[in-house]
Amino acid sequence: MATQLQHTSVTRLLFALVFSTILTACGSGFLQPAVTPEPAPDMFSPLVRPADQYRAQADIATGDNAFAWRVLTIRSLLQQGSQQEAEARLKALRAGASLSQQPVVQLLNAASRLALSQPGEALPLLDNIDVQALSSSGQAYWWLLKANSHEQQRQPVEAAMALIARNELLSGPEQRRDIDRIYQLLSAQPSSALRNAQGDNLSAMANGWLRLLAILNTQNIPAEQKNWQLLSWERSYAGHPARVYLPLVQGNAQAPSFDASHIAVLLPLSGRLAEQGDAIRNGILSAGQGQSVRVSFFDTQSQDMAALYQQVMQSGADMILGPLLKDKVDTLLKLDPALPVLALNQPAYQPELATFYYFSLSPEGEATDAARRMWQEGHQQPLVFAPDNELGRRVAAEFNRQWQTVSGQPAAVSYFNNQASIEKDVRRALRNHAADSVFMPTNAAETRFILPYFDFVRDSRATRLPTYVISRSYIPAGEAPMGELAGLRLADMPWMFDGAPQLKEEILGLWPSAGSAWLRLFALGYDARAIIPQLPALRRGAPGVPGLTGELTVSPEGVVQRHLLWREYDNGNWIPIGANAELQE
């Protein structure tokens, strides 16, 4: 009997203890449903859970899964304002991260600084990250932190530029949200700030955003002008995400016409460039003789471009020709003129706009033509021998770009410094490169000085390497023969050889003291005026048209390209190149 009572008492006691333990556990939270390990989502994916759920997975995961869950936990803690716990977990993550994981840790360091409203500390951390070491989603997160940093520093344009770069890495609703945010940032900015922010350092996507919002934010301009600008933007930026904010064009906005009835010409007509401006002006007037088109000239040296543009618009012009200087062209571009433009130079910022064209006598364009010519003539290993200055490097780079386009291989490039080092520079160039031809973007004096060194260094008895130069080396025909130039091949505009002889006779009769430089600028003005009606067709791929400056075509980007005339120096004269004369179109 006693034994049975003892057994019953023990049983009751054990039951009570167990029941008490269960109640205590439930009350204290120690007894939780078991957490099932999950594969970690992308560590930079949108946060869709509370921090404790990410934390629970991070505490039971292993390996790469554990790292991803810990990153998500820290991001979620920062988002909900749990800074202290986020810092503690970030410190632990930093201590155990591998070398390949360090860029991610650095991203979280920057995010932590932003959560504390310290963008000045976050930006240097971001700039020191190797972005290419991040996944695509990691790069998108990097751009987001950059945008947030700039926004905290009250730099809305810079923030928008970061979001534009990020947007190309996104899709779906997240991409849509970013587009709305970009619009909100830029729509609050003055149009002048948006115009000034455009440039060649930005992508076409970014410049498209800036240009559209600059148009929309411009106040106090005629509705017809704004409609024209919006129509121009629409034609220039097919597929741009900002098109959703493009309002319906009001009134009777028409597609741009190049059948101009009143051309506004912007040239330097005073100051140190007055002579150059006068040469172009006379070319324009000569090309327009007998036509009913009105031409008005505006001096770009007399006032700033914004004021000059307003005068042009008030004059009723329907076409702009010019300006000549790169900085003036750049300023006019950013004003987004509500007229077709044929600029007489190519600035660094050169957007592909449907109504903006560029025409210049740049050495870079001549280098492009030289590369095509040398390839046509069968050369495989050209040596570019250029002066070691800004112009030389620009022209050499353009030749090399075109050579790679036609041949698939880079050209050999070497530079010279001055006359004292020419022999050493030539020896180095020939020693380092096996060349079958030479391209030199040199002036006439440099060419005459350098050519004998190539003969001497190679062997004066050997056949001279075919050597090609551009118009900078032009020497008028009929002067005393220069034996050191024998066989030199030069590209120049037909006008400088024997093109349009009757017109040249008339011009030299009017301006008997005109030199080579004046005549070239006259030809530029003449061809620019003559080609205006044909610009759209040429841009669409119509056959080239002959001009004083060369055979003229237009690239899809709106750049007028000159195909030059090639001649060979022989006993004081420039003659057609023998068996290759048929290559002259």
Summary of the structure (lengths in Angstrom):
residues: 585
radius of gyration: 34.8
end to end distance: 126.6
largest distance: 145.5
contacts: 1811
relative contact order: 0.06
helix: 56%
strand: 11%
